[in-house]
Amino acid sequence: MSTTLDTHTREAGRDSQGVSFERRNFLRNAGLAGAAIALAGCAGTTTELTAPAKSGDPQGAVIGPNGEITLDFSSDIDVLNYAYALEQLEAAFYVTVATNAAFGTIFAANEQRVLLDIRDHEVAHRDFFAAALGSAKIPNLTPVFTAINFADRTSVLQTAKTFEDLGVSAYNGAARFIKDAGYLGLAGKIVSVEARHASTIRDLLNNRSGDFAPNAFDAGNTPQVVLTAAKPFIVQSITVINA
Amino acid sequence: MSTQLRADGLLATIDPEIASRLVTRRDAIAKGAATSGLVMAGLRLGTVPAALAALSTSAFGQSRLPTTVIGVLNFALVLEYLEAEFYNRGVAATGLIPAADRTIFTTIQGHENTHVEYLKTTLGASARPKPTFDYSYGNGSGTGPFADVFTNYNTFKAVAQAFEDTGVRAYKGQAATLLPYKDVLQAALTIHSVEARHAAEIRRLRGNFGDNEPNQGWITRAITDIPGTEAVYAGEDNLIQGGVDVSTITPVAAKELTEAFDEPLTMAQVLAIVDPFIV
């Protein structure tokens, strides 16, 4: 599949100077200590985000000559980019699920409602991180969904289960690297929704069983474990350092 | 009792080989590098609470748990006591839970009791005792609005939903306070997401898995179909995330945007909600 994971359908709002206002507000209100916001002086450019003013902090993700992405977890910006990468993957998956010709026949009405809602939630998460990160965001990722049979209910739901559990474990494991309380709070608002998704998808696969919550404690996986699991589904190589 | 003693006592309950690894890899634990593997080891051995408690306490070495951490964990413990006894009594109540639904509730019951044990073990002598509960929501009168909670299945499910959704918001609200205490933060978050899994299952069960609003796994706006639980859902209709109205940055509709972000409650807000349950 050659579509990118990022399927924005709406331009971000801009003020009279062409500055992306929502990200400026986001940074101001998220309380990013030490964040420097350099407003570009000419119309048509976007607000530049620089990482927290801490010696040695990177200016966001490093992109290699072949598109390989290196995220430095010593910077909150790149922890957010990590979340953005996973949300891109999830959003692209559910968009593909919902646009497949078989969607209306392989899923019952309640299942369709569930999957469309989850699609919207994941798109919202993806767009939120894109707006928050602005020019510091990583590029649009290219999904690899060749192993998924989108015309098969079980294939779709099993993949959804994998992605949702992975998402929960990723947020749970990445929280310890976040330095800013505002960002930690935002991650917390999202991870419980991912857990609600995981529970629901698991129940669609095995109704009224105990599968919706297989353990008293969810996993908190390292980014290395999460990215190894996600690797088969993403063209671009993603590496995390300082985690 | 010092945290070191508690940690060592815990280690004695774990497989000797694992205990050895816990001790010898303490430096790695302090950096968080071994957390996942140790938790997985605990999962395999069924000793997750002990493994997590050892992780949490080892992070503080010989010193006692910081007062801030004790406060948060005791707050969580009250909520877990409340949930655990609720499910213990519900599962034990003859004729309350239909056979088809028992697995759902025994699963949750097991988790909440495990959370209690984890918190008690981590807190050691600092753990607060279990309060006496009035599940009718009557401040000890036994005649509150949920007086039939252990005889009427619909009431039982409704109170379960309120507990789980409150629990999610309660843990979420403490994340920032735990930010400096990485191991405790991670342990709390791994409970937080399990409470969210519980909440989704019970919400859907209440709608007989039809996934019609408002009986979906997620919270739409601040809607509740349970009279008296408005405070549990207050503020869930928030659209301002990180200072930005998210409806301006995505084509996703406002209804789904409110579902996409769960909202925290402060400790004071949660305690006000649960107060009538505590005698």
Interface residues (C-beta under 8 A of the other chain):
Chain A: T9 R10 A12 G13 E22 R23 N25 F26 L27 R28 N29 A30 N110 E111 R113 V114 D117 D120 H121 V123 A124 H125 D127 F128 A130 A131 A132 V168 Y171 N172 G173 A175 R176 I178 K179 A181 G182 L184 G185 L186 G188 K189 I190 V191 S192 V193 E194 A195 R196 H197 A198 S199 T200 D203 N207 R208 S209 G210 F212 A213 N215 A216 F217 D218 A219 G220 N221 T222 V225
Chain B: G32 A33 T35 S36 V39 M40 L43 V48 P49 L52 A100 D101 T103 I104 T106 T107 I108 G110 H111 T114 H115 Y118 V168 K172 A175 A176 L179 K182 D183 L185 Q186 A187 L189 T190 I191 H192 S193 V194 E195 A196 R197 H198 A199 A200 E201 R204 L205 F209 G210 D211 N212 Q216 G217 W218 Q241 G242 G243 V244 D245 V246 T248 I249 T250 P251 V252 A253 E256 L257 E259 A260 F261 D262 E263 P264
